[in-house]
Amino acid sequence: MFSNNNTILKTGDWIKAESRDGELIIGYVESLSPDTLEGVVKVTVVTSDLNQTIGKTIPILSKQVKKLPVSNVTNKAQIEFLLDLALSTGDKEWFLVLSSELNAMKQLVNGVH
């Protein structure tokens, strides 16, 4: 764990960062390593201004990383987007959790009619 701007980073946290060249990066913490005084965070890039980094795991200094707030999923479109993201990142456990949430939502809607 690293403390970053009064925020503790952990593996799996969603972050945004700016690369050395100024590109916006959004991804999740793959691992943390105490290689340098500042700390290096290995981030799997989900979206970026630089297309060739998407899907790769890259090192970023922890001081360049900002943890994204955890959001509560509230509608079908959000869950479907996250399902696509879970598929693209190969996260089977997350996909199954999201699928059950979507099914519960569909059952709730069907029960209203």
C-alpha positions as CSV (number, residue, x, y, z in Angstrom):
1,M,0.0,0.0,0.0
2,F,1.1,3.5,-0.8
3,S,-0.1,6.7,0.7
4,N,-0.7,9.2,-2.1
5,N,-2.1,12.6,-1.4
6,N,-3.6,11.3,1.8
7,T,-5.2,8.4,-0.1
8,I,-4.0,4.8,0.3
9,L,-3.6,3.0,-2.9
10,K,-4.2,-0.8,-3.0
11,T,-4.2,-3.4,-5.7
12,G,-7.4,-3.3,-7.7
13,D,-8.1,0.4,-7.1
14,W,-9.3,2.4,-10.1
15,I,-7.1,5.4,-10.9
16,K,-6.5,8.2,-13.3
17,A,-3.0,9.5,-14.1
18,E,-1.1,11.6,-16.5
19,S,1.8,10.0,-18.3
20,R,5.2,11.8,-18.5
21,D,4.1,13.0,-22.0
22,G,0.8,14.4,-20.7
23,E,-1.6,11.6,-21.9
24,L,-4.6,10.9,-19.7
25,I,-4.6,7.3,-18.4
26,I,-7.5,5.5,-16.7
27,G,-7.0,2.0,-15.3
28,Y,-6.5,-0.1,-12.2
29,V,-3.6,-0.9,-9.9
30,E,-2.2,-4.2,-10.9
31,S,0.6,-4.1,-8.3
32,L,2.6,-1.8,-6.0
33,S,6.4,-1.9,-5.7
34,P,8.6,0.0,-3.3
35,D,11.4,0.3,-6.0
36,T,11.8,4.0,-5.6
37,L,11.5,6.5,-2.8
38,E,8.2,7.8,-4.3
39,G,6.9,4.3,-5.0
40,V,5.9,2.8,-8.4
41,V,2.4,1.7,-9.2
42,K,1.9,-0.8,-12.0
43,V,-1.3,0.2,-13.8
44,T,-3.3,-1.8,-16.3
45,V,-4.5,0.8,-18.8
46,V,-8.1,0.5,-19.7
47,T,-8.4,3.8,-21.6
48,S,-5.9,6.4,-22.6
49,D,-5.2,9.3,-25.0
50,L,-2.4,7.1,-26.3
51,N,-4.1,4.0,-27.9
52,Q,-1.0,1.8,-27.9
53,T,-0.9,1.7,-24.1
54,I,-4.5,0.4,-23.8
55,G,-4.5,-3.1,-22.4
56,K,-0.9,-2.9,-21.2
57,T,0.5,-2.8,-17.7
58,I,2.8,0.2,-17.2
59,P,4.7,1.6,-14.3
60,I,3.7,5.1,-13.0
61,L,5.1,7.0,-10.0
62,S,2.5,6.9,-7.3
63,K,2.6,10.7,-7.0
64,Q,1.2,10.9,-10.5
65,V,-1.8,8.7,-9.7
66,K,-5.2,9.8,-8.4
67,K,-7.5,7.2,-7.0
68,L,-11.0,7.4,-8.5
69,P,-13.9,7.4,-6.2
70,V,-16.0,4.2,-5.8
71,S,-19.3,4.7,-7.5
72,N,-22.5,2.8,-6.9
73,V,-24.0,1.4,-10.1
74,T,-27.6,2.4,-10.3
75,N,-28.9,1.6,-13.8
76,K,-28.9,-1.1,-16.5
77,A,-26.7,0.9,-18.8
78,Q,-23.9,1.3,-16.2
79,I,-24.0,-2.4,-15.4
80,E,-23.8,-3.3,-19.1
81,F,-20.8,-0.9,-19.6
82,L,-19.1,-2.5,-16.6
83,L,-19.9,-6.0,-17.9
84,D,-18.1,-5.1,-21.2
85,L,-15.2,-3.8,-19.1
86,A,-15.0,-7.0,-17.0
87,L,-15.0,-9.0,-20.2
88,S,-12.2,-6.9,-21.8
89,T,-10.1,-7.2,-18.6
90,G,-10.8,-10.9,-18.2
91,D,-12.1,-10.5,-14.7
92,K,-14.5,-13.5,-14.4
93,E,-15.4,-12.9,-10.8
94,W,-16.4,-9.3,-11.4
95,F,-18.3,-10.3,-14.5
96,L,-20.3,-12.9,-12.5
97,V,-21.1,-10.4,-9.8
98,L,-22.3,-7.8,-12.3
99,S,-24.3,-10.5,-14.2
100,S,-26.2,-11.4,-11.0
101,E,-26.8,-7.7,-10.3
102,L,-28.2,-7.2,-13.8
103,N,-30.4,-10.4,-13.4
104,A,-31.7,-9.1,-10.1
105,M,-32.5,-5.8,-11.6
106,K,-34.4,-7.5,-14.5
107,Q,-36.4,-9.6,-12.1
108,L,-37.3,-6.5,-10.1
109,V,-38.5,-4.8,-13.2
110,N,-40.5,-7.9,-14.4
111,G,-42.1,-8.2,-10.9
112,V,-43.5,-4.6,-11.2
113,H,-45.4,-5.3,-14.4
